[in-house]
Amino acid sequence: MGVSEGRIPEHKVDEVRLAASIAEVVGRRVKLTPAGKSLKGLCPFHGDSDPSLVVNRERGTWHCFGCGEGGNVFTFVMKDEGLSFPEAVKELARRYGVRLPKPQLTPAQKRQDEHRQRLLRVMEMAGIFFSEQLAAPAGAAARRYLTEQRGLSPQVTAEFGLGYAPDSWEALRRHLGGKGVPEELAMQAGLLVPRDKGDGCYDRFRGRVMFPIADAAGRLVSFGGRVLGGGEPKYLNGPETPLFNKSATLYNLPRARRHMRAKDRALVVEGYFDVITLAAMGLEETVAPMGTALTSPQVRRLKGQASNLVLVFDGDDAGRRAARRSLPLCLAEGVSPAVLLLPQGQDPDSFARARGAEGLEEALGQARPLLEAVLGQIMAEGDRSTPEGKSRIVAEAGGVLKAVKDPVVSSEYLKQMARGLGLAPEVVAARLGLPAPGSGRAPARPRPAPRPAPANSERQWQEVILQTALAQPEAAQVLAQEGLLAELPQEDLAAVARAICAELEAGGRPDPAGVMNHLEDPALHGLISRLAAAAPNWPAGEAAAHARDLAAQHRRRLLGQQLKDISRELDRADQAGDAAQRAQLQARRHELREQLKSSLPQGKD
């Protein structure tokens, strides 16, 4: 990871990693308790009820045996705070007093950074312009709308940086042009739109209340606008740009993050005003997607902030559809949210203003598990009066139940559905191809975390090689010299082996946390943390001896495989009646048997 970024020298990345106590960093987010030489706690990245996150202080790694996530101190901060790798390094350097040099960028990286900085400056100029316009005489109607119709005080309006885009085709274009901003740059920022015919461009946002949108680091990257009056579309978001990725952005996340952690709760609503109204009433852990359905990247960001996720949607058909669309995304991320569907005709904004913070908190206390709500909706909308209708209900609900990773939860909901349909649970399970509740057989579900393959598999043998290499640098040195790390055919394991070798070639000592710095793929971080968690705690000399034994076993495995191959070739030579080929193969077999015999430990043959 650090290598490909090329921005922070590796030795400084290592200095930060070694200065940052992984137990302290994880412990700020998770209550850890001793478990032998390790520490255990509830994983913050999935609905963990039985401590499955293990922190190994000696190796500088963490791993969750529930969801399979894992890595080093940088990986944890990246997942927990939604930061990129360089941002995580810089944040930990700040916390632990490590001075980082100014980054040495390649010419291409420098041009890209300079372009991003220019775009960010343009966005800041636009934000100031919209704020000034709201305060100007031209913004009088927008101010009345915010105070009289939306009930927002000037203080709240200022806190959220709301603004006004004048009802003009060129107000922002002229303003930015007067400050020397090229039109092409403003178009790349998503603020101006090229004309369909002829040259030139015009303002994207006109006659709208403006909402500044920030990325996870709090930088202004786009805008949303709500039209004043009856124009369409009512809400308009900025387009995808080099700064703005709609599917990964949540409105108000930078402000809400610390409140989510403090309350261990994240509220998700549908609109800008929903967020602002709830936050102004003290529910500051509230965010909203960018005018679209909730996405997988957004769910991943949220599950890293709080273990309780509550979706607060309008009670109309659109709200129920939005809740239902969110369920498979949440289940895929190992998240079990609750949902509050508001009374018909009300949204979170209007409900909160009518009931106040206490009324909304009371309603939130009645939120149902989203899984229960969706299954209930399927039951309510289906035909329970005929056998065929019941079968269709079971089939539709089964698609939901099969995505549930917890077999206890899945079994209980299956039994509830069976009761609601007047069917035996065994019948429902049979219809879905699932084990019947209470049958004693575990449901055949995808496991969230990778598990070791059977004991005789080639995959596990390769993992044993890497486990040994990750146990101690001395073991890694032996295995590299013997060539074992260069002979792993499975690509993910080979990538880890290459990272270990790269660390050795650079004169380093490849501990698990350091090896991760050579790899960008978070899945490989999880693989390394799992292997490191299972690696024995050998002293250095003992680890090297084990590595030599493993290398000898590996050579014997290869010789054994070659002997099997020759046996098959001998059979073919016999069938073909090729005496000369048979003689050559017999000689080769004798040679391999002698090599195998000499490789056996003394006293064994």
C-alpha positions in Angstrom: 0.0 0.0 0.0 2.7 2.5 1.0 4.8 1.4 -2.0 2.3 2.2 -4.7 1.3 5.5 -3.2 5.0 6.6 -3.4 4.2 9.7 -1.4 5.3 8.9 2.1 8.7 7.2 2.4 8.5 3.7 3.5 10.8 4.2 6.4 8.5 7.0 7.7 5.5 4.7 7.3 7.3 2.1 9.3 8.2 4.7 11.9 4.6 5.7 12.3 3.4 2.1 12.5 5.9 1.2 15.2 5.2 4.4 17.2 1.4 3.8 17.1 0.2 1.2 19.7 -2.3 -1.0 18.0 -3.9 -1.8 21.3 -4.3 1.9 22.1 -5.6 2.7 18.6 -8.2 -0.1 18.6 -8.9 0.4 22.3 -10.1 4.0 21.6 -12.9 2.4 19.6 -13.4 -1.0 21.2 -13.3 -2.1 24.9 -10.5 -4.7 24.9 -9.9 -7.4 27.5 -6.9 -9.7 27.9 -7.1 -13.1 26.3 -3.7 -14.9 26.8 -1.1 -12.9 24.9 -3.7 -11.2 22.9 -6.7 -8.8 23.5 -10.3 -9.4 22.5 -13.3 -7.2 22.0 -16.5 -6.7 20.0 -15.8 -6.0 16.4 -17.1 -2.5 15.4 -17.5 -3.5 11.7 -20.4 -5.9 12.0 -23.1 -6.7 14.5 -20.9 -8.5 16.9 -22.4 -9.9 20.2 -19.6 -12.3 21.1 -16.1 -10.8 21.2 -14.5 -12.0 17.9 -12.0 -9.3 17.3 -8.5 -10.2 18.4 -5.6 -7.8 18.7 -2.0 -9.1 18.7 0.2 -6.5 20.2 3.4 -8.3 19.4 2.7 -8.7 15.7 0.9 -5.4 15.3 -2.3 -7.0 13.8 -6.0 -7.2 14.4 -8.4 -9.8 13.0 -12.1 -10.4 13.4 -13.0 -14.1 13.3 -16.7 -13.1 12.8 -16.6 -11.0 9.6 -13.1 -11.8 8.4 -11.9 -8.2 8.5 -8.3 -7.6 9.7 -5.1 -5.7 9.1 -2.6 -3.5 10.8 -3.0 -0.2 12.7 -3.4 1.7 9.4 -6.1 -0.6 8.1 -8.1 -0.2 11.3 -8.0 3.6 11.2 -8.9 3.6 7.5 -12.0 1.4 8.1 -12.9 3.1 11.3 -12.6 6.7 10.1 -13.2 6.4 6.4 -9.7 7.6 5.5 -7.4 6.7 2.7 -4.0 5.1 3.4 -2.0 8.4 3.3 -4.6 10.1 5.4 -4.4 7.3 8.0 -0.6 7.5 8.1 -0.8 11.3 8.6 -3.4 11.1 11.3 -1.4 8.5 13.3 1.8 10.5 12.7 0.0 13.5 14.2 -1.3 11.5 17.2 2.1 10.0 18.0 4.3 12.9 17.2 6.1 11.5 14.2 7.3 14.2 11.8 6.6 13.4 8.1 8.6 15.0 5.3 6.9 16.9 2.6 5.8 14.4 0.0 8.0 13.8 -3.0 5.6 13.5 -5.9 6.1 12.2 -9.4 5.3 14.7 -12.2 2.0 13.0 -12.9 1.1 12.9 -9.2 2.0 16.5 -8.8 -0.2 17.5 -11.8 -3.1 15.5 -10.4 -2.7 17.0 -6.9 -2.4 20.5 -8.3 -5.6 19.9 -10.4 -7.5 18.6 -7.3 -6.4 21.6 -5.3 -7.5 24.0 -8.0 -10.9 22.2 -8.1 -11.2 22.5 -4.3 -10.4 26.2 -4.4 -13.1 26.7 -7.0 -15.6 24.8 -4.8 -14.7 27.1 -1.9 -15.2 30.2 -4.0 -18.6 28.9 -5.1 -19.5 28.1 -1.5 -18.7 31.6 -0.4 -20.6 33.1 -3.3 -23.7 31.1 -2.5 -23.5 32.1 1.2 -23.1 35.8 0.3 -26.1 35.6 -2.1 -28.3 34.1 0.6 -27.4 37.1 2.8 -27.9 39.6 0.0 -31.2 41.3 -1.1 -31.5 38.7 -3.9 -31.7 36.0 -1.2 -34.7 37.4 0.7 -37.1 34.8 -0.7 -34.7 32.0 0.2 -34.2 33.3 3.7 -38.0 33.4 4.2 -38.3 29.9 2.9 -35.7 28.6 5.3 -37.1 30.4 8.4 -40.8 30.3 7.8 -41.4 27.1 5.9 -38.5 25.0 7.2 -38.2 26.5 10.7 -34.4 26.9 10.5 -32.7 29.6 12.5 -30.0 31.8 11.0 -27.5 30.1 13.3 -28.4 26.6 12.0 -28.4 27.9 8.4 -24.9 29.3 9.0 -23.7 26.1 10.7 -24.6 24.0 7.7 -23.2 26.6 5.3 -26.5 26.9 3.4 -26.6 29.4 0.5 -28.6 30.6 -2.5 -28.0 30.3 -6.2 -29.5 33.3 -7.9 -32.2 32.7 -10.6 -29.8 33.7 -13.3 -28.1 31.8 -16.1 -24.7 33.4 -15.6 -24.4 34.8 -12.0 -21.9 32.2 -10.8 -20.1 32.0 -14.2 -19.5 35.8 -14.1 -18.4 35.7 -10.5 -15.9 32.9 -11.0 -14.6 34.5 -14.3 -14.0 37.7 -12.4 -11.8 35.8 -10.0 -9.8 34.3 -12.9 -11.3 30.9 -12.8 -11.3 29.3 -16.3 -14.7 28.1 -17.5 -13.3 24.6 -18.3 -12.2 24.2 -14.6 -15.6 25.3 -13.3 -17.2 22.8 -15.7 -14.9 20.0 -14.4 -16.0 21.0 -10.9 -19.6 20.5 -11.9 -20.6 24.1 -11.4 -21.1 25.1 -15.0 -22.8 23.2 -17.9 -21.7 23.5 -21.5 -24.3 24.9 -23.9 -25.9 22.4 -26.3 -25.3 24.7 -29.2 -22.5 27.1 -29.7 -19.6 27.9 -27.3 -19.8 28.9 -23.7 -21.6 27.5 -20.7 -24.1 28.5 -18.0 -24.8 28.0 -14.3 -25.9 24.5 -13.3 -27.7 25.7 -10.2 -30.3 28.5 -10.6 -32.9 29.8 -8.2 -32.1 27.2 -5.6 -31.3 26.9 -1.9 -27.8 25.4 -1.8 -26.4 22.6 0.4 -22.6 22.2 0.5 -21.5 18.6 0.3 -18.3 17.5 2.0 -16.2 14.4 1.6 -15.2 12.2 4.5 -12.3 14.5 5.3 -14.6 17.6 5.5 -13.6 19.1 2.1 -16.2 20.9 0.0 -16.6 18.7 -3.1 -20.1 19.4 -4.5 -23.5 21.0 -3.9 -27.1 20.0 -3.8 -29.9 22.5 -4.6 -33.6 22.7 -3.7 -35.6 24.8 -6.2 -37.6 27.7 -4.9 -41.1 27.6 -6.2 -42.5 24.9 -8.5 -39.7 24.1 -10.8 -38.3 20.7 -11.6 -36.4 18.8 -10.6 -37.2 19.8 -7.0 -33.7 18.6 -5.9 -30.6 18.7 -8.0 -27.2 17.3 -7.1 -23.9 18.1 -8.7 -22.5 15.5 -11.1 -19.7 13.0 -10.6 -16.4 14.8 -10.7 -12.7 14.1 -9.8 -13.8 15.3 -6.3 -17.2 13.9 -5.9 -18.3 10.2 -5.9 -22.0 10.1 -5.2 -22.2 6.4 -4.2 -19.5 6.8 -1.6 -20.6 10.1 -0.1 -23.0 10.7 2.8 -24.4 14.2 3.5 -23.2 15.4 7.0 -20.9 12.5 7.7 -17.9 14.7 8.7 -20.0 16.4 11.3 -22.0 13.3 12.4 -19.0 10.9 12.8 -18.0 11.8 16.4 -21.7 11.8 17.5 -22.2 8.3 15.9 -19.3 7.0 17.9 -20.4 8.7 21.1 -24.0 7.3 20.9 -23.0 4.1 19.0 -25.9 4.9 16.6 -26.2 6.2 13.1 -29.5 7.5 11.7 -30.0 7.5 8.0 -32.7 9.7 6.4 -33.5 10.6 2.8 -33.1 14.3 2.4 -30.9 17.4 3.3 -33.6 19.1 5.3 -34.3 15.8 7.2 -30.6 15.8 8.3 -30.5 19.5 9.2 -33.7 19.4 11.2 -32.8 16.3 13.2 -29.2 17.5 13.8 -30.5 20.9 15.0 -32.7 19.0 17.6 -29.7 17.2 19.0 -29.8 14.1 16.8 -26.4 15.0 15.3 -25.6 11.4 14.3 -27.9 11.8 11.2 -26.7 11.5 7.6 -28.4 11.0 4.2 -27.3 9.4 0.9 -27.0 11.6 -2.2 -30.6 11.5 -3.4 -30.2 7.9 -4.4 -30.7 4.6 -2.6 -28.3 3.6 0.0 -25.2 2.0 -1.5 -22.7 -0.7 -0.4 -19.8 1.9 0.1 -22.1 4.0 2.2 -23.1 1.0 4.4 -19.4 0.1 4.8 -18.7 3.7 6.0 -21.5 3.6 8.4 -20.8 0.2 10.0 -17.4 1.5 10.8 -18.8 4.3 12.9 -21.6 2.7 15.0 -23.0 -0.8 15.7 -26.6 0.4 15.6 -27.9 1.6 12.3 -31.4 3.0 12.0 -33.1 3.9 8.7 -35.8 6.6 9.1 -37.9 6.7 6.0 -41.2 8.2 4.9 -44.1 5.8 5.5 -45.4 5.9 1.9 -44.8 3.3 -0.8 -41.5 5.0 -1.9 -40.2 4.9 1.7 -41.1 1.2 2.0 -39.4 0.5 -1.3 -36.3 2.4 -0.2 -36.2 0.3 3.0 -36.6 -2.9 1.1 -33.8 -2.0 -1.4 -31.5 -1.3 1.5 -31.8 -4.8 3.1 -29.7 -6.9 0.7 -26.9 -4.3 0.8 -26.9 -4.3 4.6 -27.0 -8.1 4.8 -24.1 -8.4 2.4 -22.1 -6.1 4.7 -23.0 -8.1 7.8 -25.2 -5.2 9.1 -28.6 -5.7 10.8 -30.3 -2.3 10.8 -33.5 -1.2 12.3 -36.1 0.8 10.4 -38.6 3.4 11.4 -41.4 4.0 8.8 -43.1 7.3 9.6 -46.9 7.9 9.4 -48.3 8.3 5.9 -47.6 11.8 4.6 -44.8 12.7 6.9 -41.0 12.7 6.4 -38.4 13.0 9.2 -38.3 16.8 8.9 -42.0 17.3 9.3 -42.3 14.6 11.9 -39.5 16.0 14.0 -40.9 19.6 13.8 -44.4 18.3 14.8 -43.3 16.0 17.6 -40.0 17.5 18.8 -36.8 15.7 19.7 -38.5 13.7 22.5 -41.3 12.5 20.3 -38.8 11.4 17.6 -36.7 9.6 20.2 -39.8 7.8 21.4 -40.6 6.8 17.8 -37.0 5.6 17.3 -37.4 3.4 20.3 -40.2 1.6 18.3 -38.0 1.0 15.3 -38.3 -2.7 14.0 -35.5 -4.8 12.7 -35.4 -4.1 8.9 -35.4 -7.9 8.2 -38.6 -8.2 10.2 -40.2 -5.3 8.5 -39.3 -6.5 5.0 -40.6 -10.1 5.7 -43.8 -8.6 7.1 -44.2 -6.5 4.0 -43.8 -9.6 1.8 -46.4 -11.4 3.9 -48.8 -8.5 3.8 -48.6 -8.0 0.1 -48.8 -11.7 -0.8 -51.8 -14.0 -1.2 -52.2 -16.1 1.9 -55.6 -17.5 0.9 -54.3 -20.1 -1.5 -51.6 -22.8 -1.4 -50.0 -21.3 -4.6 -50.0 -17.8 -3.0 -48.3 -19.1 0.1 -45.7 -20.9 -2.0 -44.9 -17.6 -3.8 -44.6 -15.8 -0.4 -42.2 -18.4 0.8 -40.1 -18.2 -2.4 -39.9 -14.4 -2.2 -39.1 -14.4 1.5 -36.6 -17.2 1.0 -34.4 -15.0 -1.2 -34.1 -12.7 1.8 -33.6 -15.4 4.4 -30.8 -17.1 2.4 -28.8 -13.8 2.5 -28.9 -13.8 6.4 -25.5 -14.9 7.6 -26.5 -15.7 11.2 -28.2 -19.2 11.1 -29.9 -18.5 14.4 -31.6 -15.3 13.1 -32.5 -17.0 9.8 -34.0 -20.0 11.6 -36.1 -17.9 14.0 -37.5 -15.8 11.1 -38.3 -18.9 9.1 -40.3 -20.3 12.0 -42.2 -16.9 12.4 -43.0 -16.9 8.7 -44.2 -20.5 8.9 -46.6 -19.7 11.8 -47.9 -16.7 9.9 -48.7 -18.8 6.9 -50.1 -21.7 8.9 -47.4 -24.0 7.7 -45.0 -26.4 9.4 -41.4 -25.0 9.6 -40.2 -28.2 7.9 -42.4 -27.5 4.9 -41.1 -24.0 4.5 -37.5 -25.1 4.9 -38.1 -27.9 2.3 -39.5 -25.3 -0.2 -36.4 -23.2 0.2 -33.9 -26.1 0.2 -32.8 -25.3 3.8 -32.4 -27.6 6.8 -35.5 -27.7 8.9 -35.2 -25.8 12.2 -34.2 -28.1 15.0 -32.9 -30.8 12.6 -29.4 -30.5 14.0 -28.0 -29.8 10.6 -26.3 -26.4 10.1 -27.7 -24.4 7.2 -25.5 -24.3 4.1 -24.7 -20.6 4.1 -21.7 -18.7 2.7 -19.3 -18.1 5.6 -18.4 -14.4 6.1 -14.7 -15.2 6.9 -12.4 -17.5 4.9 -11.7 -20.7 6.7 -8.8 -23.1 6.3 -9.3 -25.8 3.6 -9.3 -29.5 4.5 -6.1 -30.8 6.1 -4.8 -32.5 3.0 -5.5 -29.7 0.6 -2.8 -27.8 -1.4 -4.4 -24.5 -0.2 -3.8 -25.3 3.4 -0.2 -26.4 2.8 0.5 -23.1 1.1 -1.1 -21.3 4.0 1.1 -23.2 6.5 4.2 -22.0 4.6 3.0 -18.4 4.9 2.0 -18.8 8.6 5.6 -20.0 9.3 7.1 -17.1 7.3 4.9 -14.6 9.3 5.8 -16.2 12.7 9.3 -14.8 12.8 11.5 -13.0 10.2 14.2 -15.7 10.7 11.7 -18.3 9.4 10.8 -16.1 6.4 14.5 -15.8 5.6 14.9 -19.6 5.5 11.8 -20.1 3.4 12.9 -17.5 0.9 16.3 -19.0 0.6 14.8 -22.4 0.1 12.6 -21.0 -2.7 9.3 -21.9 -1.1 8.0 -18.4 -1.1 8.5 -18.2 -4.9 6.5 -21.5 -5.5 3.0 -20.6 -4.3 0.6 -20.9 -7.3 -2.5 -19.3 -5.7 -2.5 -15.7 -6.5 -3.5 -14.2 -3.2 -1.0 -16.3 -1.3 1.7 -15.5 -3.9 1.0 -11.8 -3.5 1.7 -12.0 0.3 4.8 -14.1 -0.4 6.1 -11.5 -2.8 5.5 -8.8 -0.2 7.5 -10.8 2.4 10.3 -11.2 -0.1 10.3 -7.5 -1.0 10.7 -6.7 2.7 13.6 -9.2 3.0 15.3 -7.8 -0.1 15.0 -4.3 1.3 16.9 -5.5 4.4 13.8 -5.4 6.6 12.3 -7.8 9.0 8.9 -8.9 7.6 6.5 -8.9 10.5 2.8 -9.2 9.6 2.0 -5.5 10.1 4.9 -4.4 8.0 4.2 -6.8 5.2 0.7 -5.2 4.8 2.3 -1.9 3.9 3.4 -3.5 0.6 -0.2 -4.5 -0.3 -3.1 -2.3 -1.4 -5.9 -4.9 -1.3 -7.8 -4.9 2.0 -8.7 -8.6 1.5 -5.0 -9.4 1.6 -4.7 -7.5 4.9 -7.5 -9.7 6.3 -5.7 -12.8 5.0 -2.4 -11.8 6.6 -4.1 -11.0 9.9 -5.9 -14.4 9.9 -2.6 -16.3 9.1 -0.7 -14.2 11.7 -3.4 -14.9 14.4 -2.9 -18.7 13.8 0.9 -18.6 13.5 2.8 -20.1 16.5 4.8 -17.8 18.8 8.2 -19.5 18.3 11.5 -18.0 19.5 13.7 -16.9 16.6 16.0 -19.9 16.5 13.1 -22.4 16.9 11.2 -20.7 14.1 14.2 -21.0 11.7 14.4 -24.7 12.6 10.7 -25.2 11.9 11.1 -23.4 8.6 14.0 -25.8 7.6 11.8 -28.8 8.6 9.0 -27.4 6.5 11.3 -26.9 3.5 12.4 -30.5 3.8 8.7 -31.6 4.0 8.0 -29.5 0.9 10.8 -31.2 -1.0 9.5 -34.6 0.0 6.0 -33.6 -1.2 7.4 -32.6 -4.5 9.4 -35.8 -4.9 6.2 -37.8 -4.0 4.2 -35.9 -6.6 6.9 -36.6 -9.2 6.8 -40.3 -8.3 3.1 -40.4 -8.8 3.5 -38.7 -12.2 6.1 -41.2 -13.3 3.8 -44.1 -12.2 1.1 -42.7 -14.5 3.6 -42.4 -17.3 4.8 -46.0 -16.8 1.2 -47.2 -17.2 0.9 -45.3 -20.5 4.3 -46.7 -21.7 3.1 -50.2 -20.9 -0.2 -49.7 -22.8 1.8 -48.4 -25.8 4.4 -51.2 -25.5 7.2 -48.7 -25.5 10.1 -50.6 -23.8 12.7 -47.8 -24.3 10.4 -45.2 -22.6 9.6 -47.7 -19.8 13.3 -48.2 -19.1 14.0 -44.5 -18.9 11.1 -44.0 -16.6 12.2 -46.8 -14.3 15.6 -45.3 -14.0 14.2 -41.9 -13.2 11.8 -43.5 -10.6 14.8 -45.2 -8.9 16.7 -41.9 -8.8 13.7 -40.1 -7.2 13.2 -42.9 -4.7 16.8 -42.6 -3.6 16.5 -38.8 -3.3 13.3 -39.3 -1.2 15.0 -41.9 1.0 18.0 -39.6 1.6 15.7 -36.7 2.5 13.9 -38.6 5.3 14.9 -37.7 8.9 17.4 -40.2 10.3 15.8 -43.4 11.5 12.9 -43.1 9.1 12.5 -44.8 5.7 
